[in-house]
Amino acid sequence: MKRARIAWAGAVHDAVERDGQLELLTPAFKGRRVGFDEVVWLPPLAPVPRPRTVLALGLNYADHAKELAFKPPTEPLAFAKGEASLIGHRAFTVRPADVKFMHYECELAVVIGRTAKHVKRGDARDFIAGYTVANDYAIRDYLENWYRPNLRVKNRDTCTPIGSAPGWWTRKTCPTPRTWPCRPR
């Protein structure tokens, strides 16, 4: 099952894909169906009472490290992304006026379904709600260190479109990324 977080009729709704439409789950509109073009796509994140942490991994694909002529890191190269960097499907990314080279990378995004802290490796999958697609822009004009990209490179407002149409695949539908039904078009 694919889920989505959308704005429609002045409110934010959770929805599921049904027969080529989005079926709203919001109690006041439960069961109502709307078309993909009638909504504003939001990042697949539920509102939370306090700020969340968005972590990303750099140079985590061997092909990407090879493309850049780098030795793959021996430890995960993690960096933070602010929530303002995330936008939904079909939203517009803002290019800073002085930028000539915005590089994009299609990424697998893991949707975490509940609070996680000090999670044992063997229990990690229990915290995964599902998977979606992210487009990670890097503003290469500002890049100073490939192994430690600064905030201006990877953490710009609107520079991480996330969530394919419509939304994200639940773990029940897609138990692992290897079974992911997403295909390039």
FENQUI-V605219 format. One record per residue. N is the residue number from 1. RES is the residue in one small letter. SS is DSSP state (H for helix, E for strand, C for the rest). PHI is phi as a letter, one per 30 degrees, with the letter a starting at -180 (* if undefined). BURIAL is + if it has 16 or more other ideal C-beta (glycine too) atoms within 10 Angstrom, else -. Layout:
n:N res:RES ss:SS phi:PHI burial:BURIAL
n:N res:RES ss:SS phi:PHI burial:BURIAL
//
This chain:
n:1 res:m ss:C phi:* burial:-
n:2 res:k ss:E phi:c burial:+
n:3 res:r ss:E phi:c burial:+
n:4 res:a ss:E phi:b burial:+
n:5 res:r ss:E phi:c burial:+
n:6 res:i ss:E phi:b burial:+
n:7 res:a ss:E phi:c burial:-
n:8 res:w ss:E phi:a burial:+
n:9 res:a ss:C phi:h burial:-
n:10 res:g ss:C phi:i burial:-
n:11 res:a ss:E phi:b burial:-
n:12 res:v ss:E phi:c burial:-
n:13 res:h ss:E phi:b burial:+
n:14 res:d ss:E phi:c burial:+
n:15 res:a ss:E phi:b burial:+
n:16 res:v ss:E phi:b burial:+
n:17 res:e ss:E phi:d burial:+
n:18 res:r ss:E phi:b burial:-
n:19 res:d ss:C phi:h burial:-
n:20 res:g ss:C phi:i burial:-
n:21 res:q ss:E phi:b burial:+
n:22 res:l ss:E phi:c burial:+
n:23 res:e ss:E phi:c burial:+
n:24 res:l ss:E phi:d burial:+
n:25 res:l ss:C phi:c burial:-
n:26 res:t ss:C phi:d burial:-
n:27 res:p ss:H phi:e burial:-
n:28 res:a ss:H phi:d burial:-
n:29 res:f ss:H phi:b burial:+
n:30 res:k ss:C phi:e burial:-
n:31 res:g ss:C phi:j burial:-
n:32 res:r ss:C phi:d burial:+
n:33 res:r ss:E phi:c burial:-
n:34 res:v ss:E phi:b burial:+
n:35 res:g ss:C phi:d burial:-
n:36 res:f ss:H phi:e burial:+
n:37 res:d ss:H phi:d burial:-
n:38 res:e ss:H phi:c burial:-
n:39 res:v ss:C phi:c burial:+
n:40 res:v ss:E phi:c burial:-
n:41 res:w ss:E phi:d burial:+
n:42 res:l ss:C phi:c burial:+
n:43 res:p ss:C phi:e burial:+
n:44 res:p ss:C phi:d burial:+
n:45 res:l ss:C phi:b burial:+
n:46 res:a ss:C phi:d burial:-
n:47 res:p ss:C phi:d burial:-
n:48 res:v ss:C phi:b burial:-
n:49 res:p ss:C phi:d burial:-
n:50 res:r ss:C phi:b burial:-
n:51 res:p ss:C phi:e burial:-
n:52 res:r ss:C phi:c burial:-
n:53 res:t ss:C phi:c burial:-
n:54 res:v ss:E phi:c burial:+
n:55 res:l ss:E phi:c burial:-
n:56 res:a ss:E phi:b burial:+
n:57 res:l ss:E phi:c burial:-
n:58 res:g ss:E phi:c burial:+
n:59 res:l ss:C phi:h burial:+
n:60 res:n ss:C phi:c burial:-
n:61 res:y ss:C phi:c burial:-
n:62 res:a ss:H phi:e burial:-
n:63 res:d ss:H phi:d burial:-
n:64 res:h ss:H phi:d burial:-
n:65 res:a ss:H phi:d burial:+
n:66 res:k ss:H phi:d burial:-
n:67 res:e ss:H phi:e burial:-
n:68 res:l ss:C phi:c burial:-
n:69 res:a ss:C phi:i burial:-
n:70 res:f ss:C phi:c burial:-
n:71 res:k ss:C phi:d burial:-
n:72 res:p ss:C phi:e burial:-
n:73 res:p ss:C phi:d burial:-
n:74 res:t ss:C phi:d burial:-
n:75 res:e ss:C phi:b burial:-
n:76 res:p ss:C phi:e burial:-
n:77 res:l ss:E phi:c burial:+
n:78 res:a ss:E phi:c burial:-
n:79 res:f ss:E phi:b burial:+
n:80 res:a ss:E phi:c burial:-
n:81 res:k ss:E phi:b burial:+
n:82 res:g ss:C phi:d burial:-
n:83 res:e ss:H phi:d burial:-
n:84 res:a ss:H phi:d burial:-
n:85 res:s ss:H phi:d burial:+
n:86 res:l ss:E phi:d burial:+
n:87 res:i ss:E phi:b burial:+
n:88 res:g ss:C phi:d burial:+
n:89 res:h ss:C phi:e burial:+
n:90 res:r ss:C phi:i burial:-
n:91 res:a ss:C phi:d burial:+
n:92 res:f ss:C phi:c burial:-
n:93 res:t ss:C phi:d burial:+
n:94 res:v ss:C phi:c burial:-
n:95 res:r ss:C phi:c burial:-
n:96 res:p ss:C phi:e burial:-
n:97 res:a ss:C phi:e burial:-
n:98 res:d ss:C phi:c burial:-
n:99 res:v ss:C phi:c burial:-
n:100 res:k ss:C phi:c burial:-
n:101 res:f ss:C phi:b burial:-
n:102 res:m ss:E phi:c burial:-
n:103 res:h ss:E phi:c burial:-
n:104 res:y ss:E phi:c burial:-
n:105 res:e ss:E phi:b burial:-
n:106 res:c ss:E phi:d burial:-
n:107 res:e ss:E phi:b burial:+
n:108 res:l ss:E phi:d burial:-
n:109 res:a ss:E phi:c burial:+
n:110 res:v ss:E phi:c burial:+
n:111 res:v ss:E phi:c burial:+
n:112 res:i ss:E phi:d burial:+
n:113 res:g ss:C phi:c burial:-
n:114 res:r ss:C phi:a burial:-
n:115 res:t ss:C phi:e burial:-
n:116 res:a ss:C phi:b burial:-
n:117 res:k ss:C phi:a burial:-
n:118 res:h ss:C phi:h burial:-
n:119 res:v ss:C phi:d burial:-
n:120 res:k ss:C phi:d burial:-
n:121 res:r ss:H phi:e burial:-
n:122 res:g ss:H phi:d burial:-
n:123 res:d ss:H phi:c burial:-
n:124 res:a ss:H phi:e burial:-
n:125 res:r ss:H phi:d burial:-
n:126 res:d ss:H phi:d burial:-
n:127 res:f ss:H phi:c burial:+
n:128 res:i ss:E phi:d burial:+
n:129 res:a ss:E phi:d burial:+
n:130 res:g ss:E phi:l burial:+
n:131 res:y ss:E phi:b burial:+
n:132 res:t ss:E phi:a burial:+
n:133 res:v ss:E phi:c burial:+
n:134 res:a ss:E phi:b burial:+
n:135 res:n ss:E phi:c burial:+
n:136 res:d ss:E phi:c burial:+
n:137 res:y ss:E phi:d burial:+
n:138 res:a ss:E phi:c burial:+
n:139 res:i ss:E phi:c burial:+
n:140 res:r ss:H phi:d burial:-
n:141 res:d ss:H phi:e burial:-
n:142 res:y ss:H phi:c burial:+
n:143 res:l ss:C phi:d burial:-
n:144 res:e ss:C phi:c burial:-
n:145 res:n ss:C phi:b burial:-
n:146 res:w ss:C phi:e burial:+
n:147 res:y ss:C phi:d burial:-
n:148 res:r ss:C phi:b burial:-
n:149 res:p ss:C phi:d burial:+
n:150 res:n ss:C phi:d burial:-
n:151 res:l ss:H phi:e burial:-
n:152 res:r ss:H phi:d burial:-
n:153 res:v ss:H phi:d burial:+
n:154 res:k ss:H phi:c burial:+
n:155 res:n ss:C phi:b burial:+
n:156 res:r ss:C phi:c burial:+
n:157 res:d ss:C phi:e burial:-
n:158 res:t ss:C phi:i burial:-
n:159 res:c ss:C phi:c burial:+
n:160 res:t ss:E phi:b burial:+
n:161 res:p ss:E phi:d burial:+
n:162 res:i ss:E phi:b burial:+
n:163 res:g ss:C phi:j burial:+
n:164 res:s ss:E phi:d burial:+
n:165 res:a ss:C phi:d burial:+
n:166 res:p ss:C phi:c burial:+
n:167 res:g ss:E phi:i burial:+
n:168 res:w ss:E phi:b burial:+
n:169 res:w ss:E phi:c burial:+
n:170 res:t ss:E phi:d burial:+
n:171 res:r ss:C phi:d burial:+
n:172 res:k ss:C phi:d burial:-
n:173 res:t ss:C phi:d burial:-
n:174 res:c ss:C phi:b burial:+
n:175 res:p ss:C phi:e burial:-
n:176 res:t ss:C phi:b burial:-
n:177 res:p ss:H phi:e burial:-
n:178 res:r ss:H phi:d burial:-
n:179 res:t ss:H phi:c burial:-
n:180 res:w ss:C phi:d burial:+
n:181 res:p ss:C phi:d burial:-
n:182 res:c ss:C phi:d burial:-
n:183 res:r ss:C phi:b burial:-
n:184 res:p ss:C phi:d burial:-
n:185 res:r ss:C phi:c burial:-
//
